[in-house]
Amino acid sequence: MVNYYKHLILLIKLFFILIVLAKFSFVYANEMNIEKIKINGERRLSESFILKFLPEYPNTKFNEDVLNEFTKNLYNSGMFSKVNINVNKSTLEIDVEEYPVINEISFAGNDLLDDESLKNTILISSRDIYNENSLIDSIEKIKIEYQKIGRYLAEVTIKKSPISEGRVNLIFEINEGVLLVVKNINFEGNKNFSDNELKSNISTKEDAWYKIFGSNKFIPERLEYDKEKLRDFYNERGYIDFNVKVARGDLLPDFSGFNLNFIVNEGQRYKINKINIYTSLVDSKKIKSLLKKLYVNKGDYFNSRALEESSKFLIENFENDGFNFIKIVPSLKKIKKNLVDIKFNVTKGDEKYIDKIIIIGNTRTNDSVIRRELSVLEGDPFNKAKLDSSINSIKRLGYFESVNYRLDNSMTSNSTNIVIEVKETNTGSVSFGVGYSSLNDTTVTFGLNERNFLGEGKKLRLQANLSEKKTSYNIGMTEPYFLDRHLSLFGNVFDQETENTKGDVKTHKTGIDLGVGFQSNDISQSLKYTFSTSETSTTSNSTAASITGEEGLEIVTSSITHGLSKDTRDSYYNPTSGYKWRFENTVAGVGGDSNFYKSVFNFRSFHPINFGDYILGFKSGAGFIRAFEDKVTSSNRFFLGGRTLRGFDNAGVGPRDTGNNQAVGGNNFYNISLELKSDKLMPDDTGLKWFVFSDIGSIWGTDYKSGVQGFDDKQPRVTNGFGLSMTTPIGPLEMVWGFPIQSENYDIEENFQFSIGTSF
C-alpha cells in the first residue's frame, strides 16, 4: 500500500512536469527570429512612426501575441484603413494602406443652411485624417440641424474625390427634403381647460395656410419649452400639482407631418388661506403694511406669477429701505380643503463693499462712457437701489441691446465684484419712412444719425429728410460729457426748404444753434442760442388766400431757449416703466426781426400691466406762442398731425388756407395719446408686437385770420387705430393704421404710415 502511494505521488509530479515542459516548448516554438522588418504602402507616415507601435522596439521579442497586439494598435491609431502582417522566414513584412488626408470639404444642395453653419456643425475639417466614424457622426449632426428647421426627411450622402499625394476632397450632397409641420396638437387629461385654450398658450402651433412665421414647425427641443408654458399656465390659475405626463411628437404614417400629443394631470385647484412674512428686519407694523401691497391675497386662487412678483416687490422694498443682499424664500404649505398657506422668509446678508466693477461686452464703447453713468464706485458700500438706477441710466443711453449685471465673489469676504455685461447695438442709423395720404399721395423721408461716435458717446447728426414737398438737412454734434463732467455742448447747422402740396408757396429756412447743458439732482437743464433766416415766396399763379407775414421778406430770428427735462425710463428703445418730461421756453428778440415768447411741454410715461405683459403708454404735449410787438409769422407757428396725431397728414389738422387748402399753422396746440402695446397672442419667434391707440389733439389761433378757416376752432380731433411693430434684420419696422372719428371737413387724413430703418 505504501508503495502504491509512492507511485501515485511520482505520477502526479511527472504530470505537472510534463505540463510545464509543454507550455515552455509552446512558448519557445511561438518565439520568432526576426532579423529584418520590411514596410510597404506608407506614403505620408514614416517607418519610425509605424514601428513605435511595437512594444519595446528595437528590443521587441516577437511572437504571435505581440504581432496581434501590434496589428490592433495600428488600426486603433485611426491612420490606416488596412493592415496586413506576414512573417517570411526571418523577415517581418508589414503592408499598410493609409487613410487619406482631407483636402477640402464642400456642400451641395443646401439652400436653407449656408456652408459656414454646416462647417461649424460637422466634426471634421480640412487637413484631418479621413475617418469613417467621424463622417457618419457628421452626417447625423447635419440631419439634426435640418430637423431643427422642420426638415426631418433630409438626406445626406458623401462623395469622395481622391487627388494626388494621399489626399481626398469630400462633398456632402444634401437633399433638404420637404418641410414637416405640426398637423394636429392633441391633449388628454385636461378637464378644466379646452384644447383651444391650451393650444393658445404653447409656442408650437398647428399648421394653417396663414401661418407664415414658422411656429408650426415641429422642433423636439421646443417640447420642453411648451411643457414649461403649460405648467406656468396651470400654476398661475391655482393648479399647484399640475404636471405633464407625456409630451411627444409622432410622425404621421404618410410622412406629411407630425401630431403633437400631450397627456396632462391637472390636479386640484388651490386657494390662498393665509399669508405671512417672517423677518427680524422690520417691526410688525411694517409687515402689516407690506402684506397689504403684495400681489397675492387671502381668498384668491393661487397664482405662481403673483407669488414671484410679490417676492420681487419685497426685495425692492427692503433694498429701498437700505437693506442689501436681501434673500426672499417663499414656501407653500398645503392644508385640507384645497387650501394653501404662503410664507415669505426674509433675511439679510452681511454688509459688503464694492471691490471691482468689471465691464464686459463693450467691443466698441469705451469703458469711461459706461462708468460715468454709475452712481456707485469701487470702494463704496454696496447699494442695490443705486446699482439698479445706474443700470437704467446705461440702458437709457441707447447704445446697448441689453444691459445686465451679476455679483461675483472677490478675494475678501466682506466685498463683492460687480460684473456689468452689455450687448452692443448699432448706434448709427439710416432711417427710411413712407406715408400715404389722400392729398399728398406718397411721402418719403430719409435720415442719417450716429449716437455713439467713435465709441465715446458723442452724437453726430448728418440728417437728410427728403420728401416730395420737403427737403431738410441738419449737421450737428453733441459732446455729452465735456471735460468729464455732467456738462454737454452741442451745435447744429440746418437748412430746410418746404413747399405746400400745391407748390405755390415755398419757404426756405437756414440757421445755426449752439447750446450747453448740465444735470443737477436728476434734472437736466440746457441753454441754447439759435440764429436763423426764413424767406417765403409765393408763385404768380398761387391760389393762396391767407397771409404768412413773410412774403418776399427775409425774416431774421435770434432766440434763446431754456430747457428742463427728466428721464426715468428703464430703456431707450422699448421702455416698460418710468417717464420722461421736457419743458422749453424760448424768447426771440435778442436782435433780429422776430419778437415772441414760445413755451412747449411734452410728457411720456409707461405703465406695466399684468406684470409687464402689456404696456400702457401715455403721451401728451401742449404749447403756445405769443408775439411781443408784431404778429407771429407762419414759420414760427406750430403744426399738428402725423406721428403726433395718427390718422392725419403731417400738418393735416388746424387752421387752413381757404384758397389752396394748405395748413398755415397755429399759435396754440395740445395733444394726448393712450397706447396699449404687447407681444401677447403673437408668435413667439417673430418679435412682433401689436398696439392699439387713441389720439386726441387740437391746434388753433393765428394772427393773420384773413383767408383762413378754423383759426379759432378748438374742437378736439380724435383718432383710433392699431399697428404692428417688430425688429427686422435691417432695423425696426412699424406699420400704423389710423382712423379719425372726429375731425373737421378741412382736415387732411393719412390713414396708413409705414417706416423702416437700417442700422450700421
Secondary structure, DSSP 4 states (H G I P E B T S, - for coil): -HHHHHHHHHHHHHHHHHHHHHHHHHHHHH-----EEEEES-SSS-HHHHHTTSTTTTS----HHHHHHHHHHHHHTTSEEEEEEEEETTEEEEEEEEPPEEEEEEEES-SSS-HHHHHHHSS--TTSBP-HHHHHHHHHHHHHHHHTTT-TT-EEEEEEEEETTTEEEEEEEEE--PPPEEEEEEEES-SSS-HHHHHTTSS-----TT--SSTTB--HHHHHHHHHHHHHHHHTTT-TT-EEEEEEEEE-TTSSEEEEEEEEE-----EEEEEEEE-SSS-HHHHHHHHHHSS--TTSBP-HHHHHHHHHHHHHHHHHTT--SEEEEEEEEEETTTEEEEEEEEEE----EEEEEEEES-SSS-HHHHHTT-S--TTSBP-HHHHHHHHHHHHHTS-EEEEEEEEEE-SSTTEEEEEEEEEE---EEEEEEEEEETTTEEEEEEEEEEEEETTTTEEEEEEEEE-SSEEEEEEEEEESSGGGSSEEEEEEEEEEEEE-TTSSEEEEEEEEEEEEEEEETTEEEEEEEEEEEEEEEE-TT----S--S-BT-EEEEEEEEEEEEEE--S-SSS--SEEEEEEEEEEEEEEES--EEEEEEEEEEEEEETTTTEEEEEEEEEEEEEESSS---GGGSB-B-TTSSTEE-TT-BS-EETTT--B--BSEEEEEEEEEEE-TTS-TTT--EEEEEEEEEEEE--S--TTEESTT--PPEEEEEEEEEEEETTEEEEEEEEEEEE--TT--EE-EEEEEEEE-
